[in-house]
């Protein structure tokens, strides 16, 4: 059983207002789980998309906007978003501070279908 020191895993360089690091994946021996830490900086906006599995997005700091089934909601630190398989969703950071998220999904190969 690997023990992962999160602070030893480097964040990727910033590209298009986002940085991330993978904390749990097949590289650590996981067969059906991925955990990523993601920083969305002000101005970042994703694309509307779906996945074939559940995903959980925990807002650790800051706030993000989510469009989930045509409804726009701002969520702040301390909130977890759950998107069921096949449900269209999109995240954006249109605020003034970075948002730090923990993204969790039960696969090592997440399938994403972009709708825009």
C-alpha positions in Angstrom: 0.0 0.0 0.0 1.6 3.2 -1.1 1.7 6.2 1.2 1.7 9.4 -0.8 3.2 12.6 0.5 1.1 15.1 -1.4 3.5 18.0 -0.9 6.2 15.9 -2.7 4.1 15.7 -5.9 4.8 18.8 -8.0 2.1 20.9 -9.6 2.2 21.2 -13.4 3.3 24.5 -14.9 0.3 26.9 -15.4 -1.3 26.5 -18.9 -4.4 28.4 -19.8 -5.1 29.5 -16.2 -4.9 26.0 -14.7 -2.4 23.9 -12.8 -2.8 20.4 -11.5 -1.2 17.4 -10.0 -2.3 13.7 -9.9 -2.1 12.4 -6.3 -3.6 8.9 -7.0 -3.5 7.0 -10.3 -2.2 3.8 -11.9 1.3 5.1 -11.2 0.8 4.6 -7.5 -0.9 1.2 -8.1 -4.5 2.2 -8.2 -6.7 0.0 -10.4 -9.9 2.0 -10.4 -9.4 5.4 -8.7 -7.9 8.8 -9.7 -7.5 11.8 -7.4 -6.2 15.1 -8.7 -5.6 18.5 -7.1 -6.5 21.2 -9.5 -6.0 25.0 -9.3 -8.3 27.1 -11.5 -7.1 30.7 -11.8 -9.3 33.7 -12.5 -10.3 33.7 -16.1 -10.3 29.9 -16.6 -13.4 28.4 -18.2 -13.9 24.8 -19.2 -16.0 23.3 -21.9 -19.5 21.7 -21.4 -18.9 17.9 -21.2 -20.0 14.6 -19.8 -18.2 11.6 -18.3 -19.1 7.9 -18.3 -18.6 7.6 -14.5 -19.5 9.6 -11.4 -17.1 12.4 -10.5 -16.8 14.3 -7.3 -15.2 17.8 -7.1 -14.4 19.1 -3.6 -13.9 22.8 -3.5 -11.0 23.2 -1.0 -10.4 26.9 -1.3 -11.8 29.8 -3.3 -15.0 29.4 -5.3 -16.0 28.2 -8.8 -19.1 28.5 -11.0 -20.6 25.3 -12.3 -23.2 24.8 -15.0 -25.0 21.6 -14.2 -28.0 20.6 -16.4 -28.4 24.3 -17.6 -28.3 25.7 -14.0 -25.5 28.1 -13.0 -24.4 28.0 -9.4 -21.4 29.5 -7.5 -19.9 27.1 -5.0 -17.4 27.9 -2.3 -14.8 26.1 -0.2 -16.4 23.3 1.9 -18.8 22.1 -0.9 -18.5 18.9 -2.9 -20.1 18.6 -6.3 -21.2 15.3 -7.6 -21.8 14.8 -11.3 -23.5 11.5 -12.3 -22.5 9.7 -15.5 -23.9 11.4 -18.7 -24.9 14.7 -17.0 -23.6 17.8 -18.9 -21.5 20.1 -16.7 -18.9 22.9 -17.0 -16.7 24.7 -14.4 -15.4 28.3 -14.6 -13.5 30.7 -12.3 -14.8 34.1 -13.1 -13.9 35.4 -9.6 -10.7 37.2 -8.5 -8.8 34.4 -6.6 -7.7 30.9 -7.6 -9.9 28.0 -6.7 -8.3 24.8 -5.4 -10.2 21.6 -6.1 -9.9 17.9 -5.3 -11.3 15.9 -8.3 -12.1 12.2 -7.7 -13.3 9.6 -10.1 -13.6 5.8 -9.9 -11.4 4.9 -12.9 -7.8 5.3 -14.1 -9.0 6.3 -17.6 -11.7 8.9 -17.5 -13.8 9.1 -20.7 -14.9 12.7 -21.5 -17.3 13.7 -24.3 -17.2 17.4 -25.1 -20.4 19.1 -26.1 -19.1 22.5 -27.2 
